[in-house]
């Protein structure tokens, strides 16, 4: 399945590779969700297809081109398996970490930190996981610490929860507070080191195969070559371009949720068509049943509407990535508002679609009842969307949008997701 080149000029090759992988994942998606194992097989399928390397960082098509490709690939894979889409979303943003946070945010130059991470990730065919921003105050638990060890290296200590890839990542990109200077350093860590211990997270309602969990570090040596940079201590010194990093992750996860909803709707449509075409429990439904047509009309319209809002935010972020260090505060504020709007609209649509299809494919489910964990596996779509959206407060997003629209306010420049 894997093309001979990591970065072919012909995008049609990668479109075909993505579709083939999505079809492959869809075959056993329900069975893998029920098993709930660590995503070793899923990570191997991604690597075989060459997608982590493709989406690692800007190549011949520039940052905007790679960004658009990443959104399309992640959304299509999520329609088959949302967990795989989320794994790839986190990898994509983490692989751009040095590029986002470098003081010179233009093209990576040979020997720069951004160029080093790009080339090492592609050459090693790594799948990245981790988190670079400081832990939120409400998450509890200490931040990671980095103690200078001579030669520009550090010793990494602490414990941190990560949203994906804990068990299957080839490298972890983490943020750790320097014990001497207080700077937040960006470090690249090999999870295979004996002083690194990964623990799978508790069983989740949805997105069970994303590989979330906790990693403990005890005196893990990090050589100078694996120190990717440092975040500014003063938030006023943060460049607008750098703060595209959390917006990019949020929007990629929106593509994951929308992809899940689109995949659920397509599978429900196939089942409804099959029931109308032959004998079976639902064969009595005529092709022109007005209530069935109304339901699909409403859900398809919700999906189309969400897709339109998401695409507008995607294009705005693409222009921001292309602007690089020339990105201004005003433009960054506009991008943040569009990302917040995409989250709000797409999350509502995805929740509605994945809930209502359960009545379309399983009429025995009572209207308004919580989806049952049985049947043809359609409950996984609802559970996956719930897991993705549970931590996002729509009221906060709407408040930010309203404040920007009414008062022209700017969202605070921040590296927090």
C-alpha positions in Angstrom: 0.0 0.0 0.0 2.9 2.4 0.8 4.0 4.6 -2.1 7.7 4.5 -3.0 8.3 8.1 -2.0 7.5 9.8 1.3 6.4 13.0 -0.5 5.2 12.4 -4.0 4.1 15.3 -6.1 0.9 13.5 -7.1 -1.7 14.1 -4.4 -3.9 11.5 -6.1 -1.6 8.8 -4.8 -2.1 9.9 -1.2 -5.8 10.2 -1.8 -5.9 6.6 -2.9 -3.7 5.5 0.0 -6.0 7.2 2.5 -9.1 5.7 1.0 -7.6 2.2 1.0 -6.6 2.5 4.6 -10.0 3.9 5.6 -11.7 1.0 3.9 -9.4 -1.4 5.6 -10.0 0.1 9.0 -13.8 0.2 8.5 -13.9 -3.6 8.1 -13.1 -4.5 11.7 -13.7 -1.1 13.4 -16.6 -2.4 15.6 -14.7 -5.5 16.6 -11.5 -3.5 17.5 -13.6 -1.0 19.5 -15.2 -3.8 21.5 -11.7 -5.4 22.2 -10.4 -2.0 23.4 -6.7 -3.0 23.1 -3.8 -0.7 22.8 -3.6 0.6 19.2 -0.5 -1.3 18.1 -2.2 -2.6 15.0 -3.7 0.8 14.2 -0.3 2.5 14.5 1.3 -0.2 12.3 -1.3 0.4 9.6 -0.7 4.2 9.7 3.1 3.6 9.4 2.7 1.1 6.6 0.6 3.6 4.6 3.3 6.3 5.2 0.8 8.9 6.6 2.8 10.0 9.7 5.7 11.0 7.5 3.5 12.7 4.9 1.9 15.0 7.5 5.0 15.6 9.6 5.9 19.1 8.3 5.8 21.4 5.3 7.3 19.9 2.2 7.2 21.0 -1.5 3.6 22.2 -1.1 4.4 24.5 1.8 2.7 24.7 5.2 -0.8 25.6 3.9 -0.7 22.6 1.4 0.4 20.1 4.1 -2.3 21.5 6.5 -5.1 21.0 3.9 -3.8 17.5 3.2 -3.7 16.7 6.9 -7.3 17.9 7.5 -8.6 15.8 4.5 -6.6 12.7 5.5 -7.6 12.8 9.2 -11.3 13.4 8.4 -11.5 10.5 6.0 -9.8 8.1 8.3 -12.0 9.3 11.2 -15.1 8.3 9.2 -13.8 4.8 9.5 -12.2 4.9 12.9 -12.1 8.1 15.0 -9.3 6.8 17.3 -6.9 6.5 14.3 -7.9 10.0 13.2 -7.1 11.4 16.7 -3.8 9.6 16.9 -2.8 11.2 13.6 -4.1 14.6 14.6 -1.9 14.7 17.7 1.1 13.5 15.7 0.6 16.1 13.1 0.6 19.1 15.5 3.4 17.7 17.6 5.6 17.2 14.6 5.3 20.9 13.9 6.2 21.9 17.4 9.6 23.3 16.7 8.3 25.1 13.6 5.5 26.7 15.6 7.6 27.8 18.5 10.9 28.7 16.9 11.7 32.4 17.1 12.2 32.5 13.3 8.9 31.0 12.1 9.8 31.1 8.5 10.8 28.0 6.5 13.0 25.6 8.5 16.7 26.1 7.6 19.2 23.3 7.5 20.4 22.5 11.0 17.6 24.4 12.8 15.6 22.7 15.5 12.5 22.6 13.2 14.5 21.0 10.4 16.1 18.5 12.7 12.7 17.3 14.1 11.2 17.2 10.6 14.0 15.1 9.1 14.4 12.8 12.1 10.7 12.1 12.3 10.4 11.4 8.6 13.7 9.3 8.4 12.7 7.3 11.5 9.1 7.0 10.5 8.1 8.0 14.0 4.6 8.4 15.4 4.7 11.2 17.9 2.7 11.7 21.1 2.9 14.0 24.1 1.9 17.5 25.1 4.0 20.6 25.2 1.8 23.1 27.0 1.9 23.5 30.8 -0.7 21.3 32.6 -3.9 23.2 33.4 -4.3 24.1 37.1 -7.5 22.0 37.3 -5.8 18.8 36.1 -3.9 18.2 39.3 -0.5 16.5 39.4 2.9 18.1 39.2 4.4 19.4 36.0 7.4 17.7 34.5 10.8 19.0 35.6 14.1 19.2 33.8 17.3 19.4 35.8 20.5 20.6 33.9 22.9 17.7 33.6 25.9 19.2 31.8 26.6 19.4 28.1 23.3 21.1 27.4 21.4 18.1 28.4 18.8 17.5 31.2 17.4 14.9 33.5 13.6 14.6 33.2 11.4 13.7 36.1 7.7 13.7 36.9 4.4 12.2 35.8 2.1 13.5 33.1 -1.2 12.3 31.5 -1.3 12.4 27.7 -4.3 12.4 25.4 -3.1 9.8 22.9 -0.4 7.3 21.8 1.1 6.5 25.2 1.7 2.9 24.5 2.5 3.1 20.7 4.4 6.4 20.2 8.0 6.1 18.8 8.9 9.4 20.5 7.3 11.7 23.0 7.4 15.5 22.7 6.9 17.0 26.2 7.1 20.3 27.9 9.1 20.4 31.2 10.0 23.2 33.6 13.7 23.8 34.1 14.6 23.6 37.8 17.2 26.4 37.5 15.7 29.0 35.2 12.0 28.2 35.3 11.9 28.1 31.5 9.4 25.7 29.9 11.6 23.5 27.7 10.5 21.4 24.8 12.1 17.9 24.9 12.1 14.9 22.7 12.0 11.6 24.7 12.4 8.0 23.7 9.6 6.1 25.5 11.6 2.9 25.2 14.1 4.2 27.7 14.0 2.0 30.9 13.4 5.0 33.1 10.2 5.8 31.2 7.1 3.9 32.4 3.8 4.2 30.5 0.4 3.3 32.1 -2.7 2.9 30.1 -5.6 5.1 31.1 -8.9 3.9 32.6 -11.4 2.4 30.1 -13.0 5.3 28.2 -16.6 5.7 27.1 -15.4 6.4 23.5 -12.2 6.8 21.5 -11.0 3.6 23.2 -8.2 2.9 20.8 -6.5 6.3 20.9 -4.0 5.1 23.5 -4.5 7.7 26.2 -2.7 7.2 29.5 0.0 8.4 31.9 3.7 8.4 31.6 6.2 8.5 34.5 9.7 9.8 34.0 12.5 9.1 36.5 15.9 10.7 35.9 15.5 10.2 32.1 18.6 11.6 30.4 17.7 14.1 27.5 20.8 15.0 25.4 21.2 18.5 24.0 20.3 17.3 20.6 16.8 16.4 21.9 16.2 19.8 23.4 13.8 21.4 20.8 13.6 24.8 22.3 11.9 26.8 25.1 8.6 28.6 25.4 8.7 32.4 26.4 8.2 32.9 30.1 6.3 36.2 29.4 3.1 35.5 27.6 3.3 38.9 26.0 6.4 37.7 24.2 4.5 34.9 22.5 4.3 35.4 18.7 0.8 35.1 17.2 2.1 32.4 14.9 3.2 30.2 17.8 -0.4 30.4 19.2 -1.7 28.7 16.1 -0.4 25.4 17.6 -3.4 24.9 20.0 -5.8 26.2 17.4 -4.5 23.7 14.9 -5.0 20.8 17.3 -8.5 22.0 18.2 -9.4 22.2 14.5 -7.9 18.8 13.6 -10.0 17.3 16.4 -13.1 19.0 15.0 -12.3 17.2 11.7 -12.1 14.0 13.7 -15.5 14.6 15.2 -17.1 15.6 11.9 -15.5 12.6 10.1 -17.0 10.3 12.7 -20.5 11.8 12.1 -20.1 11.6 8.4 -19.0 8.0 8.6 -21.9 7.1 10.9 -24.4 8.8 8.6 -23.0 7.0 5.5 -23.2 3.6 7.3 -26.7 4.2 8.5 -27.8 5.1 4.9 -26.3 1.9 3.6 -28.3 -0.1 6.2 -31.5 1.7 5.4 -31.0 1.1 1.7 -30.3 -2.6 2.3 -33.5 -3.0 4.4 -35.6 -1.4 1.7 -34.1 -3.6 -1.0 -34.7 -7.0 0.5 -36.5 -9.1 3.0 -35.8 -8.5 6.7 -37.1 -6.7 9.8 -37.2 -3.3 8.0 -38.3 -4.5 4.6 -41.8 -3.0 5.0 -40.4 0.5 4.9 -41.2 1.9 1.4 -38.5 3.9 -0.5 -40.5 7.0 -0.2 -41.4 6.9 3.5 -41.7 10.6 4.3 -40.5 10.3 7.9 -37.4 8.4 6.9 -36.7 10.9 4.1 -37.3 13.8 6.5 -34.8 12.3 9.1 -32.1 11.8 6.5 -32.7 15.2 5.0 -32.3 16.9 8.4 -29.1 14.9 9.3 -27.5 15.4 5.8 -28.2 19.2 6.1 -26.6 19.3 9.5 -23.5 17.5 8.2 -23.3 19.9 5.2 -23.7 23.0 7.3 -21.0 21.8 9.8 -18.7 21.0 6.9 -19.1 24.5 5.4 -18.2 26.2 8.7 -15.3 23.8 9.3 -13.9 24.4 5.8 -13.9 28.1 6.3 -11.9 27.8 9.5 -9.6 25.3 7.8 -8.8 27.8 5.0 -8.3 30.7 7.5 -5.8 28.6 9.4 -4.1 27.6 6.2 -3.6 31.3 5.4 -2.2 31.9 8.9 0.3 29.1 8.5 1.4 30.5 5.2 1.9 33.9 6.8 4.3 32.5 9.3 6.1 35.2 11.3 4.2 37.9 9.5 0.9 36.8 11.1 -0.6 39.7 13.0 -2.7 39.7 16.2 -5.8 40.8 14.3 -5.6 37.9 11.9 -4.9 35.4 14.6 -8.0 36.6 16.5 -10.1 36.1 13.4 -8.8 32.6 13.0 -9.5 31.8 16.7 -13.1 32.9 16.3 -13.6 30.8 13.2 -12.1 27.7 15.0 -14.4 28.3 18.0 -17.4 28.5 15.6 -16.3 25.3 13.9 -16.1 23.6 17.2 -19.5 24.7 18.3 -21.4 23.9 15.1 -19.6 20.7 14.3 -19.8 19.3 17.8 -23.6 19.9 17.9 -24.1 18.4 14.5 -22.0 15.3 15.3 -23.8 14.7 18.6 -27.2 15.0 16.9 -26.3 12.8 14.0 -24.7 10.0 16.0 -27.6 10.0 18.4 -30.4 10.0 15.8 -29.0 7.4 13.6 -29.5 4.9 16.4 -33.3 5.3 15.9 -32.8 4.9 12.1 -30.9 1.7 12.2 -32.5 0.3 15.4 -36.1 1.5 15.7 -36.4 -0.4 19.0 -34.4 2.3 20.7 -36.7 4.7 22.3 -36.5 8.3 21.2 -34.4 10.3 23.6 -33.0 7.2 25.3 -29.3 6.8 25.9 -27.8 4.7 23.0 -27.6 1.1 23.9 -24.2 -0.6 23.9 -25.3 -3.4 21.5 -26.7 -3.8 18.0 -24.6 -3.5 14.8 -21.9 -1.4 16.5 -23.4 2.1 15.8 -23.2 3.0 19.4 -19.4 3.5 19.0 -20.0 6.6 16.8 -22.0 8.3 19.5 -19.5 7.2 22.2 -16.5 8.5 20.2 -18.2 11.9 19.6 -19.1 12.2 23.3 -15.5 11.4 24.3 -14.2 14.1 21.9 -16.6 16.8 22.9 -17.0 16.3 26.6 -14.1 18.5 27.6 -15.1 21.4 25.3 -17.5 23.9 26.9 -19.7 25.4 24.1 -20.7 28.3 26.3 -17.1 29.4 26.6 -16.6 29.2 22.9 -19.8 31.1 22.2 -18.9 33.8 24.7 -15.6 34.3 23.0 -17.3 34.6 19.6 -19.8 37.0 21.0 -17.2 39.2 22.7 -15.2 39.4 19.4 -18.3 40.2 17.3 -19.8 42.8 19.7 -16.7 44.4 21.2 -13.9 43.5 18.8 -12.0 41.9 21.6 -9.0 39.6 21.0 -8.8 36.2 22.6 -5.7 36.0 24.8 -2.6 34.7 23.0 -1.9 31.4 24.7 -0.3 28.0 24.1 -3.0 26.1 26.0 -5.4 24.0 24.0 
